[in-house]
Amino acid sequence: MSDEKTVETQTTEEPQVKNPSTEATEKNVPYDRFQEVVTAKNDMASQIGKLQAQIDEMNQTSKQQKEAKMIKDGKLEESLALRTKERDEYKIQADEWKTHKSEKRESLMKQITNDKQRSIAEGLSDLIKLEDYVNEVISVNAPSTSTARATSGSAKDMGGYSSWEEFAMKDPKGAGKAIENSTDNFIK
């Protein structure tokens, strides 16, 4: 037991008032930590890719082992039936795609009327490029879709409308100017 004296000092702490600008900086994540998290995320993504590849490989190996076991157990016919069923499903899908592709090509080619454009289109083997080309050719050669009606007079008469009433309802300012110009004794 020693005669040591313990001296306690009391400090008066002043309440610290936080500056709003310092509060925002305290919430920011340091760049080193950010970089560490990003690197960890990228590492996990690559590991997930590797694991998925391993799972796919294991599934393929399992499938091959099941087939080998079937063959070994004398179930060659079952193994052959599975392969045949698989092949038939793929063949049906391939036939449907070929049919769709030929029908689409035929319908696109029917839309082209010019011989020169048809020869260019026949040289395009890619269906998407052919469709783009046909759409471009059709949009260039598209007929006018104007809804203006033909009248018995000149284009100035009634602004291309069938009657003065229709002209006045659909284009009041234009109708007013047309009346002004066509009437000699128009009072303003």
C-alpha positions in Angstrom: 0.0 0.0 0.0 1.6 3.0 -1.2 1.0 6.5 -0.5 0.3 7.6 -3.9 -2.2 10.2 -4.5 -4.5 10.1 -7.4 -5.2 13.4 -8.8 -8.4 13.8 -10.7 -8.9 16.7 -12.9 -12.2 17.8 -14.0 -12.5 19.4 -17.3 -15.5 21.4 -18.2 -16.6 20.4 -21.6 -18.2 23.0 -23.7 -21.1 21.9 -25.8 -19.9 21.6 -29.3 -22.1 23.2 -31.9 -21.8 21.3 -35.1 -21.6 23.2 -38.3 -24.1 22.0 -41.0 -21.2 21.8 -43.4 -19.2 19.5 -41.1 -22.2 17.3 -40.6 -22.4 16.5 -44.3 -18.7 15.7 -44.5 -19.0 13.3 -41.5 -21.6 11.3 -43.4 -19.4 10.8 -46.5 -17.7 7.5 -46.9 -14.0 7.7 -47.2 -12.7 6.8 -50.7 -10.6 3.9 -49.4 -13.6 2.3 -47.8 -15.7 2.9 -51.0 -12.9 1.4 -53.1 -12.7 -1.6 -50.7 -16.5 -2.3 -51.0 -16.4 -1.9 -54.8 -13.5 -4.3 -55.1 -15.3 -6.8 -52.8 -18.4 -6.6 -54.9 -16.5 -7.2 -58.1 -14.7 -10.2 -56.5 -18.1 -11.6 -55.4 -19.5 -11.2 -58.9 -16.6 -13.0 -60.5 -16.9 -15.8 -57.9 -20.6 -16.1 -58.6 -19.8 -16.4 -62.4 -17.2 -19.1 -61.6 -19.6 -21.0 -59.3 -22.4 -20.8 -62.0 -20.0 -22.3 -64.5 -19.1 -25.1 -62.0 -22.8 -25.8 -61.4 -23.4 -26.0 -65.2 -20.5 -28.3 -65.6 -21.6 -30.5 -62.7 -25.1 -30.7 -64.2 -23.7 -31.7 -67.5 -21.5 -34.3 -65.8 -24.4 -35.6 -63.8 -26.5 -35.9 -67.0 -23.6 -37.8 -68.7 -23.2 -40.1 -65.7 -27.0 -40.9 -65.7 -26.8 -41.8 -69.3 -23.7 -43.9 -68.8 -25.4 -45.7 -65.9 -28.5 -46.3 -68.0 -26.3 -47.8 -70.8 -24.4 -49.9 -68.2 -27.7 -51.1 -66.6 -28.9 -52.2 -70.0 -31.3 -49.3 -70.5 -29.9 -48.2 -73.7 -33.3 -47.8 -75.2 -34.4 -45.3 -72.5 -31.2 -43.3 -73.1 -31.8 -43.3 -76.8 -35.4 -42.3 -76.3 -34.3 -39.3 -74.2 -31.9 -38.2 -76.8 -34.5 -38.6 -79.6 -37.1 -36.6 -77.6 -34.6 -33.8 -77.1 -33.6 -33.8 -80.7 -37.2 -33.7 -81.9 -38.0 -30.7 -79.7 -35.0 -28.8 -81.2 -36.0 -29.9 -84.7 -39.6 -28.6 -84.2 -38.2 -25.2 -83.0 -35.8 -25.0 -85.9 -38.6 -25.8 -88.5 -40.8 -23.1 -86.9 -38.1 -20.6 -87.1 -37.3 -21.4 -90.8 -41.0 -21.2 -91.7 -41.3 -17.8 -89.9 -38.2 -16.5 -91.6 -39.2 -17.5 -95.1 -42.7 -16.1 -94.6 -41.3 -12.8 -93.3 -38.8 -12.6 -96.2 -41.6 -13.3 -98.7 -43.9 -10.6 -97.3 -41.1 -8.1 -97.3 -40.2 -8.8 -100.9 -43.9 -8.4 -102.0 -43.7 -4.8 -100.7 -41.0 -3.9 -103.2 -42.2 -3.1 -106.7 -39.1 -1.7 -108.4 -36.8 -4.3 -110.1 -33.6 -2.5 -109.1 -34.7 -2.3 -105.4 -35.8 -5.9 -105.6 -32.4 -7.1 -106.8 -30.7 -5.2 -104.0 -33.1 -6.7 -101.4 -32.5 -10.2 -102.7 -28.8 -9.7 -101.9 -29.6 -9.1 -98.3 -29.4 -12.4 -96.3 -30.0 -10.9 -92.9 -33.7 -10.5 -92.2 -33.3 -7.4 -90.0 -31.3 -5.6 -92.6 -33.8 -6.6 -95.3 -36.7 -5.3 -93.1 -34.8 -2.0 -92.5 -34.2 -1.6 -96.3 -37.8 -2.3 -97.2 -39.0 0.2 -94.6 -36.7 2.8 -96.0 -37.8 2.1 -99.6 -41.4 2.2 -98.7 -41.2 5.4 -96.7 -39.4 7.1 -99.7 -42.0 5.9 -102.2 -45.0 6.3 -100.0 -48.0 7.8 -101.7 -49.4 11.0 -100.4 -51.8 10.7 -97.5 -53.2 14.2 -97.7 -56.8 14.6 -96.6 -57.4 17.8 -98.5 -60.4 17.6 -100.8 -60.3 18.6 -104.4 -62.5 21.5 -105.3 -63.9 22.8 -108.6 -62.2 26.2 -108.3 -58.7 27.3 -107.8 -56.8 26.5 -104.7 -57.5 30.0 -103.4 -61.3 29.5 -103.4 -62.5 28.6 -100.0 -59.0 27.5 -98.9 -59.4 24.0 -100.4 -62.6 23.3 -98.3 -65.9 22.3 -99.8 -67.9 25.2 -98.5 -67.4 28.7 -97.0 -69.0 27.4 -93.8 -66.5 24.6 -93.4 -63.7 27.0 -94.3 -64.8 29.5 -91.7 -65.2 26.8 -89.0 -61.8 25.2 -89.6 -59.7 28.2 -90.4 -61.5 31.4 -89.3 -58.6 33.8 -89.9 -57.8 32.3 -93.3 -61.5 32.5 -94.2 -61.7 36.2 -93.1 -58.7 37.0 -95.3 -60.1 35.1 -98.3 -63.4 37.0 -98.0 -61.5 40.3 -97.7 -59.4 39.6 -100.8 -62.2 38.2 -102.9 -64.8 40.9 -102.2 -64.3 44.2 -104.0 -66.5 46.4 -101.7 -65.5 44.7 -98.4 -66.1 47.0 -95.4 -63.6 46.6 -92.6 
